[in-house]
Amino acid sequence: MAKTPAPAKTPTVAIARVLRGLGLKQGTDFNVKGEYRGGARIGTVAIIKTVDANQAVADNADTIEHLVATAGFHFNVSVYFTQSGGVWAWVANTGGKVRQTYSAPVNGRAADALRSLAGQVTDAVEEAVKPEARLAGRIARAQHNYRKGQRVQGVDSYGVTRMGTVNGAGWGAVSNMNHPNYGRTWVDVDWDEAPGSMGTGRSRLFTSDLIKY
């Protein structure tokens, strides 16, 4: 006869059990840690580390909240989408809850058709807006929207989802018109210390692949 596990006594144990119940592996697919502010612990966060795990948590967001509630604890499962369609999940017992839905970006051909139908953009205006000016405008918006100190979530060079801070070391955009990422803006991010031996680090990330906090 299978032994019934003892009731979870802490939010850390409760959320870890629920996530393992989805088939996720603790340490590989997720980690649970304390969230601190000013040196004081203010809550518990489950860091979802892989693409498949993020999708599994997003697909079962309501179920996760329900199961952890039956154990006597409250967690919010937030779901975010990047412009490219990637999904990120954030599981915590502090803060609010966000449930985004993915909206596919309008492709270039459709955008051109819409402009033509609306009659709002003339050839003269298009000619006046040179590629260099468009890039400068995008970089300026990136500097405004991702200022030094902005908290973000993204994926590091190992493919691990992590939290970090815009460090103000640089903003830019891909200027090679033949490159598939032409026009995409990027920022420099310092990663928080990660569980295990990964430690801190620094990455240059596209703004469309980041989630702001």
C-alpha positions in Angstrom: 0.0 0.0 0.0 1.4 3.4 -1.1 2.3 5.7 1.7 0.4 9.0 1.7 2.8 11.9 1.8 2.6 14.3 4.8 0.8 17.6 4.1 3.1 20.3 2.8 4.2 22.6 5.7 5.8 25.3 3.5 4.9 27.1 0.2 8.3 25.8 -1.1 7.3 22.2 -0.6 3.8 22.7 -1.8 4.6 24.3 -5.2 7.5 21.9 -5.8 5.2 18.9 -5.3 2.6 20.3 -7.7 5.2 21.0 -10.4 6.8 17.6 -10.0 3.2 16.2 -10.4 3.2 17.6 -13.9 6.2 15.5 -14.7 8.7 18.4 -14.3 12.1 17.6 -12.8 13.2 19.8 -9.9 16.7 21.2 -10.6 16.4 20.5 -14.3 13.0 22.0 -15.3 12.5 24.3 -12.4 13.9 25.5 -9.1 12.1 27.0 -6.1 13.8 29.8 -4.1 13.0 32.7 -1.8 12.3 36.2 -3.2 14.0 38.9 -1.2 13.8 42.6 -1.0 16.0 44.7 1.2 17.5 41.5 2.7 14.1 40.3 3.9 12.3 37.3 2.4 9.0 38.5 0.9 7.8 35.3 -0.9 8.6 32.1 -2.8 9.2 31.9 -6.5 9.4 28.9 -8.9 11.9 29.6 -11.6 10.9 27.7 -14.7 14.1 26.9 -16.6 13.4 25.2 -19.9 11.2 25.9 -23.0 9.2 22.7 -22.6 8.6 23.3 -18.9 7.4 26.9 -19.6 4.9 25.5 -22.1 3.7 22.8 -19.6 3.2 25.4 -16.8 1.4 27.8 -19.2 -0.9 25.0 -20.4 -1.7 24.0 -16.8 -1.7 27.4 -15.1 -5.2 27.1 -13.6 -4.6 23.5 -12.5 -1.4 24.5 -10.7 -3.1 27.3 -8.8 -5.9 25.0 -7.8 -3.7 22.1 -6.6 -1.4 24.3 -4.6 -4.5 26.0 -3.0 -5.8 22.6 -1.9 -2.5 22.2 0.0 -3.3 25.5 1.8 -1.1 27.9 -0.1 -1.7 30.6 -2.7 0.4 31.0 -5.9 -0.2 33.0 -9.0 0.8 31.6 -12.4 1.5 34.3 -14.9 1.9 33.6 -18.6 3.7 35.9 -21.0 4.4 35.8 -24.8 7.3 37.3 -26.7 6.7 38.9 -30.1 8.2 35.8 -31.7 5.6 33.5 -30.0 7.8 32.2 -27.2 5.9 31.5 -23.9 7.3 32.3 -20.4 5.7 31.3 -17.1 6.2 33.0 -13.8 5.1 31.3 -10.6 5.1 33.2 -7.3 3.1 33.7 -4.1 3.7 37.5 -4.3 2.6 40.2 -6.7 -0.2 40.1 -9.2 -1.1 37.8 -12.1 -0.8 38.4 -15.8 -2.3 36.1 -18.5 -1.3 37.2 -21.9 -2.5 35.7 -25.1 -0.3 35.4 -28.2 -1.1 37.7 -31.1 0.9 37.0 -34.2 2.6 40.1 -35.6 1.5 41.4 -38.9 3.9 40.4 -41.6 5.5 42.8 -44.0 3.3 41.9 -47.0 0.1 42.4 -44.9 1.4 45.6 -43.4 2.1 47.0 -46.9 -1.4 46.0 -48.0 -3.0 47.8 -45.0 -1.0 51.0 -45.7 -2.0 50.9 -49.3 -5.7 50.5 -48.5 -5.6 53.2 -45.8 -3.8 55.6 -48.1 -2.0 57.1 -45.1 1.6 56.5 -46.2 2.7 58.0 -49.4 5.8 57.2 -51.5 7.2 60.6 -50.5 6.9 59.8 -46.8 8.5 56.4 -47.2 11.4 57.9 -49.1 11.9 60.5 -46.4 12.2 57.9 -43.7 15.6 56.5 -44.4 16.8 53.2 -42.9 19.3 55.0 -40.7 16.6 57.2 -39.2 14.3 54.2 -38.5 17.1 52.4 -36.7 18.0 55.5 -34.7 14.3 55.8 -33.7 14.2 52.2 -32.6 17.3 52.5 -30.5 16.0 55.6 -28.9 12.8 53.7 -28.0 14.8 50.8 -26.6 16.8 53.2 -24.4 13.6 54.8 -23.1 11.7 51.5 -22.5 14.7 49.6 -21.1 16.5 52.1 -19.0 19.4 51.2 -16.6 18.0 49.3 -13.6 14.9 47.9 -15.5 14.2 44.3 -14.2 13.7 41.8 -17.0 13.3 38.0 -17.6 14.9 36.3 -20.5 16.9 33.3 -21.6 20.7 33.1 -21.2 23.2 31.6 -23.6 22.7 28.2 -22.0 18.9 28.3 -22.8 18.0 28.8 -19.1 15.2 31.3 -18.2 16.6 33.8 -15.7 15.9 37.2 -14.1 18.3 40.1 -14.6 18.8 43.9 -14.7 19.5 46.2 -17.7 23.0 47.5 -16.9 23.0 50.5 -19.1 26.2 49.4 -20.9 24.7 49.5 -24.3 21.6 49.6 -26.6 21.6 49.0 -30.3 19.9 47.5 -33.4 21.0 45.1 -36.1 22.0 47.3 -39.0 22.8 44.8 -41.7 19.8 44.9 -44.0 20.6 41.4 -45.3 20.5 39.9 -41.9 17.3 38.1 -40.8 17.3 40.1 -37.6 17.6 43.5 -39.3 16.0 46.2 -37.2 15.7 44.2 -34.0 16.9 46.2 -30.9 19.0 44.8 -28.1 20.1 45.7 -24.6 22.9 44.6 -22.2 21.6 42.6 -19.2 23.3 41.5 -16.0 21.9 38.2 -14.8 21.0 37.5 -11.2 22.9 34.7 -9.5 21.5 31.4 -10.7 21.1 28.2 -8.7 24.0 25.7 -9.0 27.3 26.7 -10.5 26.1 29.1 -13.2 26.6 32.2 -11.1 26.0 35.7 -12.5 26.7 36.7 -16.1 26.0 39.2 -18.8 24.1 38.9 -22.1 23.1 41.0 -25.0 19.5 40.3 -25.7 16.8 41.3 -28.2 14.1 43.4 -26.5 11.4 41.4 -28.2 12.6 38.3 -26.3 12.5 40.0 -22.8 9.7 40.4 -20.3 9.7 43.6 -18.2 9.0 43.6 -14.4 
